[in-house]
């Protein structure tokens, strides 16, 4: 039961970290000074947006991919140092984390084919 609680808690925490990282990336690539990131916290994760800002195609793709690269990179580091049972626990969290980024990967795929505005 402890392993299940740890798994669900880790996935829940990553959902919120992912939203906060999207908010940080939105602010980082924003072309407007003084605009604020708005967050919507839900049970499964956090959403971030900046309604008054527009992004270039490249900047928006960076906003989508930055949290994925950071979270996957940070979760890969412990895999080199963990023993057998904890390795598989972190690996399972990593698999769930990567599957949560499917929407972002799909959005980047479709954005890539669109013309720059």
C-alpha positions as CSV (number, residue, x, y, z in Angstrom):
1,X,0.0,0.0,0.0
2,X,2.9,2.3,0.7
3,X,4.2,1.9,-2.8
4,X,0.9,2.8,-4.3
5,X,0.6,5.9,-2.2
6,X,4.1,6.9,-3.2
7,X,3.4,6.3,-6.8
8,X,0.1,8.3,-6.8
9,X,1.8,11.1,-4.8
10,X,4.7,11.3,-7.1
11,X,2.5,11.5,-10.2
12,X,0.3,14.1,-8.5
13,X,3.4,16.2,-7.5
14,X,4.8,15.9,-11.1
15,X,1.5,17.2,-12.5
16,X,1.8,20.3,-10.5
17,X,5.5,20.7,-11.1
18,X,4.8,20.4,-14.9
19,X,2.3,23.2,-14.7
20,X,4.6,25.4,-12.8
21,X,7.4,24.8,-15.3
22,X,5.0,25.7,-18.1
23,X,4.3,28.9,-16.3
24,X,8.0,29.6,-15.9
25,X,8.6,29.0,-19.6
26,X,5.7,31.2,-20.5
27,X,7.2,34.0,-18.5
28,X,10.7,33.3,-19.9
29,X,9.6,33.5,-23.5
30,X,7.0,36.3,-23.1
31,X,7.4,39.3,-25.3
32,X,5.4,41.6,-23.0
33,X,7.0,43.0,-19.9
34,X,4.8,43.3,-16.8
35,X,2.4,40.6,-17.9
36,X,1.6,37.9,-15.3
37,X,1.2,34.2,-15.5
38,X,-2.1,32.9,-14.4
39,X,-2.5,29.5,-12.8
40,X,-5.4,27.2,-12.4
41,X,-4.8,24.5,-9.8
42,X,-6.8,21.3,-10.2
43,X,-6.7,18.0,-8.5
44,X,-4.5,16.3,-11.1
45,X,-2.3,19.2,-12.1
46,X,-1.7,22.9,-12.6
47,X,-2.5,24.8,-15.8
48,X,-0.6,28.0,-16.7
49,X,-1.4,30.7,-19.3
50,X,-0.8,34.3,-20.1
51,X,-4.0,35.5,-21.9
52,X,-2.6,38.8,-23.2
53,X,0.6,37.4,-24.7
54,X,1.3,36.0,-28.2
55,X,4.2,33.8,-29.0
56,X,6.1,33.0,-32.1
57,X,5.9,29.4,-33.3
58,X,9.4,28.6,-32.0
59,X,8.9,30.2,-28.6
60,X,5.6,28.3,-28.1
61,X,7.3,25.0,-29.0
62,X,10.0,25.8,-26.5
63,X,7.3,26.6,-23.9
64,X,5.8,23.1,-24.6
65,X,9.1,21.2,-24.6
66,X,11.0,22.9,-21.7
67,X,9.1,21.2,-18.8
68,X,9.3,17.9,-20.5
69,X,13.1,18.1,-21.0
70,X,13.7,19.3,-17.4
71,X,11.4,16.7,-15.8
72,X,12.7,13.8,-17.8
73,X,16.3,14.9,-17.2
74,X,15.8,15.3,-13.5
75,X,14.1,11.9,-13.1
76,X,16.8,10.1,-15.1
77,X,19.6,11.2,-12.7
78,X,18.4,9.0,-9.7
79,X,18.1,6.0,-11.9
80,X,21.9,5.7,-12.1
81,X,22.2,5.5,-8.3
82,X,19.1,3.6,-7.1
83,X,19.0,-0.1,-6.2
84,X,16.6,-2.6,-7.7
85,X,13.2,-2.0,-6.1
86,X,13.5,1.9,-6.1
87,X,14.9,1.9,-9.6
88,X,11.6,0.3,-10.9
89,X,9.5,2.7,-8.8
90,X,11.2,5.8,-10.2
91,X,11.2,4.2,-13.7
92,X,7.4,3.7,-13.5
93,X,6.9,7.3,-12.4
94,X,9.1,8.3,-15.4
95,X,6.9,6.3,-17.8
96,X,3.7,7.9,-16.5
97,X,5.4,11.3,-16.6
98,X,6.4,10.8,-20.3
99,X,2.9,9.7,-21.2
100,X,1.6,12.9,-19.6
101,X,3.6,14.9,-22.1
102,X,1.9,13.3,-25.1
103,X,-0.3,16.3,-25.6
104,X,2.7,18.6,-25.7
105,X,4.5,16.4,-28.2
106,X,1.4,16.2,-30.4
107,X,1.0,20.0,-30.2
108,X,4.7,20.5,-31.3
109,X,4.2,18.0,-34.1
110,X,1.2,20.0,-35.5
111,X,2.8,23.4,-34.8
112,X,5.9,22.4,-36.7
113,X,4.0,22.0,-40.0
114,X,2.2,25.4,-39.7
115,X,3.6,28.6,-41.3
116,X,5.1,31.3,-39.1
117,X,2.8,34.2,-38.5
